[in-house]
Amino acid sequence: MEKEERTAEAAGYEGEITAENLWSVIVSLQGKVFYTSKKLPFTYTVRGGELFTDRRDRSVTRSTFERALEKICSDPAIKGPKKLNVYGAPYVWAILKTVGAVPSEKEEPKGQG
């Protein structure tokens, strides 16, 4: 099985994910299969400023993704969806991780102290 590419490059975007470009990257990836931390597959569609997953009836808004990205950037201790404290956290986390907005564990400094 081929390893899934876990960056915004999968959407044809090269560079850092910012609040300004995040939504356009998310829009470009709709229909792709993502996996939550518990390995549950899901896809999504975007309508306006809302993201609808195939596993939920309610939507996740663009501002929710922007808040989550801000939290991840300001608090490196966030290691999973529960710490985001936003609606739809498992889906938000999976998407942000796939597009490269969540630092991978190997990118983080080890043994500090």
Buried (B, 14 or more C-beta within 10 A) or exposed (E): EEEEEEBBEBBEBEEEBEBEBBBEBBEBBBEBEBBBEEEEEBBBEBEEEBBBBEBBEEBBBBEBBBBBBEBBBEEEEBEEBEBBEBBBBBBBBBBBBBBBBBBEEEEEEEEEE
